[in-house]
Amino acid sequence: MEFSDHEIASLDAFVSLISEHPRFSIGLLDGFVFSYSIPHIGKEFDLLMISSDSIVNIELKSKRVSDDKKCAQLARNNYYLSFIEGKKIELFTFTAESGDLEKYSNGSIVSCEMDVLIETLLLARDRFSGDYDEIFREKKYLVSPVNDVSRFMSGGYFLTQQQQEIKNEILRKNSEGALRGAAYKITGTAGTGKTLLLYDLAKSLVGELPSCVIHCGQLSEGHRLLNSSQSSFSVVPAKGCEKIALEDYGAIFIDECHRLRLHQFNEVVRRIKETELPCFFFLDSNQTMQASEIRNEISSKIIETMPNAICKELSKKIRTNKEIAAFVRRLFSLKSESNQIRFENIEVLYAGEILEAGKIIESYKANGYQYIYYTPSQYKKWNSDIWVHISEGYSTHDVIGQEFDRVIIPMDKNFFFENGKLKSYAHPYREYILPKMLFQGLTRTRERLAILVYDNPPLFEELLSIAMNPAAVDE
């Protein structure tokens, strides 16, 4: 890890000042880590120390910043640190330019003497010296509105700066009466927080009428629970959305709108224009699973039909597990970039018989894995229909917009590598694109992924090579 000059200078200024205190000893700085970031989330702490009964966080500033900014940062820090139970949280800021030390207390920033920090450090016993990554597991902090309904409804989450800026702009326009007839196109790849922002906005945009969230997929139990838990918005399926009574709502949100059928999109847009309702289109064109979704180019259609639409992009990934993301890139292209990531949370399994495959899936489900299979054709049978009946699970279309800590997904003889690229035979329903369906299933994973290869030794060898020796696969 590389540190900037001002980070080093701020740290040096802090150490110089505290070392001048008559009660200072070098042992007071034992256990502190510098510039620690929570894995996969990127939340950073300048100086952090964890003891048996307390947590001390000191944020270093090279120059003066406003109290509001310092207070907002320490409030966020307090939120992330509060997941470590049974410890008193002590939060400070130090400004190198002025030598000022301040403490976060009851939601405010107050000036304090170095004596206060020294006393806090003297009381910190049995300081942790192990792997901080084991303490700060991203699962504690990531909230899915659909899969963590109670935490979402209680407000147990923070938005990223990008998300917050978009939200602030929209709420400001709403308070000024300038949101009527407005259209927003909000894009972002998997893991950038589109779904959280959408539902947070729908919950926050309170008016005389509730908002309508059109979900372009199957409604899950989480969606139904959201509907019964609050009255700020209603979640409805995209099927039949062109017939929704828009006059009953104050705003329209469309989740995964790249999946809308063209006639649905055209009719919804026509009626939105008639009613002048604010509309928010959330999409990721990389997450298509059907040929028609690619042909329809809904992303371009939004701009064509609503030329005044305001475009925003979420670019910072907050959910994506870097290990799984790197594996997925390798899976789809053996020549993708080389790195030193070890795939410790990914398993490649093999079954030569279908009965054996079923037993493996059941065993993993018993250990908390969600089984995902490929959406079958409603009209033609094919060899992969076995995955629908082998065990209870979700289809790739069922899991749109959802996340799971652990996922197991099969790959059979329909998949193969050609010139280093993952390919597949055609799905019996020609609109469905099998590799895209696989990508959808894989990217629902938060923590651990298991791929079950069935009766396909060449595929198993390639996947095992990736999982066991990732650094050996170079461009």
Secondary structure as UniProt FT lines:
FT   HELIX           5..18
FT   TURN            19..20
FT   TURN            22..23
FT   HELIX           26..29
FT   TURN            30..31
FT   STRAND          33..37
FT   TURN            39..41
FT   STRAND          44..50
FT   STRAND          54..61
FT   HELIX           67..81
FT   TURN            82..83
FT   TURN            85..86
FT   STRAND          88..95
FT   TURN            96..99
FT   STRAND          100..105
FT   TURN            106..107
FT   STRAND          108..111
FT   HELIX           114..122
FT   HELIX           132..135
FT   HELIX           138..140
FT   TURN            145..147
FT   HELIX           149..153
FT   TURN            154..155
FT   HELIX           161..175
FT   TURN            176..177
FT   TURN            180..181
FT   STRAND          183..187
FT   TURN            190..191
FT   HELIX           194..204
FT   STRAND          211..215
FT   HELIX           221..229
FT   STRAND          233..237
FT   TURN            239..240
FT   HELIX           241..243
FT   HELIX           246..248
FT   STRAND          251..255
FT   HELIX           257..259
FT   HELIX           262..275
FT   STRAND          279..283
FT   HELIX           285..287
FT   HELIX           291..296
FT   HELIX           298..305
FT   TURN            307..308
FT   STRAND          310..313
FT   HELIX           322..332
FT   TURN            334..335
FT   TURN            344..345
FT   STRAND          346..351
FT   HELIX           354..366
FT   TURN            367..368
FT   STRAND          370..373
FT   HELIX           383..385
FT   HELIX           386..389
FT   STRAND          394..395
FT   TURN            396..401
FT   STRAND          404..411
FT   TURN            413..414
FT   STRAND          415..418
FT   TURN            419..420
FT   STRAND          421..424
FT   TURN            430..431
FT   HELIX           434..442
FT   TURN            443..444
FT   STRAND          445..454
FT   HELIX           457..468
FT   HELIX           470..472
//
